[in-house]
Amino acid sequence: MDFNLMGAIKGIVSVIGASDINKEIEGKTIEIGKLLAKNNYAVACGGLSGVMEAICKGVKQENGFTIGIIPFGEKNKANEYVDLVIPCPFSQARNIVVVLTGDVCLAISGKAGTLSEICFAWIYQKPIVALSSVTGWSSKIANQKLDDRRNDMIYGVETPQGAIEKIKELMNKKHKNLKTYKENNL
């Protein structure tokens, strides 16, 4: 591993998305991974294939740091680009851990599992950025509110550069548009 964590990481971005992706989504996801690493953001994800592998690959190409939260406690199932494997003894319930690990959540494509992560991010007050230029849930929920428990929305972006700019904006300011956890009566 070739990275130095002391003071270098500005924050953690939870990246969620489909486990099976096409070349277009893979390319955009790798580019986002590179940009995240160049801007000193670590990545947390489900650590397996598809968006998870592509984001980790991009991060590692720029010597960034990746966290993979793996289902069923099977550390050996992590993709080759994961630096820190966190095995969870459950499958889809790990989605909560993935979302809570990051400061901001980035959705890229996705199916039902990604939708559950988007909902958890919404409930737990994590700012959400969604890549709207790809198929899947990220394009369907971009620039939408899921319900009235928050005053903000899911921020839609078209490009990898747009994703980084929005993430930087959200990381650099206190996210004041959210109700507190207690106000939501969860």
C-alpha positions as CSV (number, residue, x, y, z in Angstrom):
1,M,0.0,0.0,0.0
2,D,1.4,3.3,-1.1
3,F,-0.5,6.1,0.9
4,N,-0.1,8.4,3.8
5,L,-3.2,9.0,5.9
6,M,-1.7,11.5,8.3
7,G,-3.6,14.7,7.7
8,A,-4.1,14.0,4.0
9,I,-7.7,12.8,3.9
10,K,-10.2,15.6,3.7
11,G,-13.2,13.3,4.1
12,I,-14.8,10.0,3.1
13,V,-17.2,9.7,0.2
14,S,-19.5,6.7,0.3
15,V,-19.9,5.5,-3.3
16,I,-22.9,3.4,-4.1
17,G,-24.0,1.8,-7.4
18,A,-24.7,-1.2,-9.5
19,S,-22.7,-4.4,-9.2
20,D,-22.9,-4.9,-13.0
21,I,-22.1,-2.0,-15.2
22,N,-21.4,-1.2,-18.9
23,K,-18.1,0.4,-20.2
24,E,-19.6,3.9,-20.2
25,I,-20.5,3.7,-16.5
26,E,-17.2,2.0,-15.7
27,G,-15.2,4.8,-17.4
28,K,-17.1,7.6,-15.7
29,T,-16.7,5.8,-12.3
30,I,-13.0,5.3,-12.7
31,E,-12.6,9.0,-13.6
32,I,-14.6,10.0,-10.5
33,G,-12.3,7.7,-8.4
34,K,-9.2,9.4,-9.8
35,L,-10.6,12.9,-9.1
36,L,-11.6,11.9,-5.5
37,A,-8.1,10.7,-4.8
38,K,-6.5,13.8,-6.4
39,N,-8.7,15.9,-4.1
40,N,-7.7,13.8,-1.0
41,Y,-11.0,12.1,-0.4
42,A,-11.0,8.5,0.7
43,V,-13.8,6.2,-0.6
44,A,-16.0,3.7,1.2
45,C,-18.1,1.3,-0.8
46,G,-19.4,-2.3,-0.8
47,G,-16.0,-3.5,-2.0
48,L,-17.2,-5.9,-4.6
49,S,-17.7,-5.6,-8.4
50,G,-19.2,-3.0,-10.8
51,V,-19.3,0.5,-9.5
52,M,-17.5,-0.6,-6.4
53,E,-14.6,-2.0,-8.2
54,A,-14.4,0.8,-10.8
55,I,-14.4,3.5,-8.1
56,C,-11.7,1.7,-6.1
57,K,-9.6,1.2,-9.3
58,G,-9.7,4.9,-10.1
59,V,-8.8,5.9,-6.5
60,K,-5.9,3.5,-6.5
61,Q,-4.6,4.8,-9.9
62,E,-4.0,8.1,-8.0
63,N,-2.7,6.4,-4.8
64,G,-5.8,7.2,-2.8
65,F,-7.4,5.1,0.0
66,T,-10.3,2.7,-0.3
67,I,-12.5,1.0,2.2
68,G,-14.6,-2.0,1.3
69,I,-17.5,-3.1,3.5
70,I,-17.9,-6.7,2.5
71,P,-21.0,-8.9,3.1
72,F,-21.1,-12.2,5.0
73,G,-17.8,-11.6,6.6
74,E,-15.9,-12.9,3.5
75,K,-12.8,-10.7,3.4
76,N,-11.4,-12.6,0.4
77,K,-14.4,-11.5,-1.8
78,A,-13.2,-7.8,-1.8
79,N,-12.0,-6.5,-5.2
80,E,-8.3,-6.1,-5.6
81,Y,-8.3,-2.3,-5.2
82,V,-9.7,-2.3,-1.6
83,D,-7.1,-1.2,1.0
84,L,-9.1,-1.7,4.2
85,V,-11.6,-4.6,4.2
86,I,-14.4,-4.4,6.8
87,P,-16.3,-7.7,6.9
88,C,-19.9,-7.5,7.9
89,P,-21.9,-10.6,8.9
90,F,-24.9,-9.6,6.9
91,S,-25.8,-8.9,3.3
92,Q,-28.0,-5.9,2.4
93,A,-28.1,-4.6,6.0
94,R,-24.4,-3.6,5.4
95,N,-25.8,-0.9,3.2
96,I,-26.4,1.2,6.3
97,V,-22.7,0.8,7.3
98,V,-21.5,1.9,3.8
99,V,-23.7,5.0,3.9
100,L,-22.8,6.0,7.5
101,T,-19.1,5.6,6.9
102,G,-18.9,8.6,4.5
103,D,-19.4,12.3,4.9
104,V,-21.2,12.5,1.6
105,C,-22.9,9.8,-0.5
106,L,-22.4,9.5,-4.3
107,A,-24.8,7.4,-6.3
108,I,-23.7,6.0,-9.7
109,S,-26.3,4.0,-11.6
110,G,-27.8,1.3,-9.4
111,K,-30.6,-1.1,-8.8
112,A,-32.7,-2.0,-5.7
113,G,-29.6,-2.3,-3.4
114,T,-28.5,1.2,-4.4
115,L,-32.0,2.5,-3.9
116,S,-31.9,1.2,-0.3
117,E,-28.6,3.0,0.3
118,I,-30.0,6.2,-1.1
119,C,-32.9,5.9,1.3
120,F,-30.6,5.3,4.2
121,A,-28.4,8.2,3.3
122,W,-31.6,10.4,3.1
123,I,-32.8,9.2,6.5
124,Y,-29.4,9.6,8.2
125,Q,-28.9,13.1,6.9
126,K,-26.0,12.4,4.5
127,P,-25.7,14.8,1.6
128,I,-26.4,12.9,-1.6
129,V,-24.9,13.5,-5.0
130,A,-26.3,11.5,-8.0
131,L,-24.7,11.0,-11.4
132,S,-27.6,11.7,-13.7
133,S,-25.9,10.9,-17.0
134,V,-26.0,7.1,-16.6
135,T,-28.9,4.6,-16.3
136,G,-30.2,3.3,-13.0
137,W,-31.5,4.9,-9.8
138,S,-28.9,7.8,-9.8
139,S,-30.6,9.3,-12.9
140,K,-34.1,8.7,-11.6
141,I,-33.6,10.4,-8.2
142,A,-31.3,13.3,-9.3
143,N,-32.6,16.7,-8.3
144,Q,-35.4,15.1,-6.3
145,K,-36.6,15.1,-2.6
146,L,-37.5,11.7,-1.2
147,D,-39.8,13.2,1.4
148,D,-40.2,16.2,3.7
149,R,-37.8,15.1,6.4
150,R,-35.1,17.3,4.8
151,N,-34.9,20.7,3.3
152,D,-32.4,19.9,0.6
153,M,-32.6,17.5,-2.3
154,I,-30.5,14.8,-4.0
155,Y,-28.0,16.9,-6.0
156,G,-27.9,15.7,-9.7
157,V,-24.7,16.1,-11.6
158,E,-23.9,15.2,-15.3
159,T,-20.2,14.6,-15.3
160,P,-17.3,13.3,-13.1
161,Q,-16.0,16.8,-12.8
162,G,-19.5,18.0,-11.7
163,A,-19.6,15.3,-9.1
164,I,-16.3,16.4,-7.6
165,E,-17.3,20.1,-7.6
166,K,-20.5,19.3,-5.8
167,I,-18.8,17.0,-3.3
168,K,-16.2,19.6,-2.6
169,E,-18.9,22.2,-2.0
170,L,-20.7,19.9,0.4
171,M,-17.6,19.0,2.2
172,N,-16.4,22.6,2.5
173,K,-19.5,24.0,4.1
174,K,-21.6,22.9,7.0
175,H,-24.7,21.3,5.5
176,K,-27.2,23.6,7.2
177,N,-30.3,22.6,5.1
178,L,-30.9,19.4,7.0
179,K,-33.2,18.8,10.0
180,T,-31.6,17.1,12.9
181,Y,-31.9,13.4,13.6
182,K,-34.2,14.1,16.5
183,E,-36.4,16.4,14.4
184,N,-37.1,13.5,12.2
185,N,-38.4,11.3,15.0
186,L,-36.8,8.2,13.5
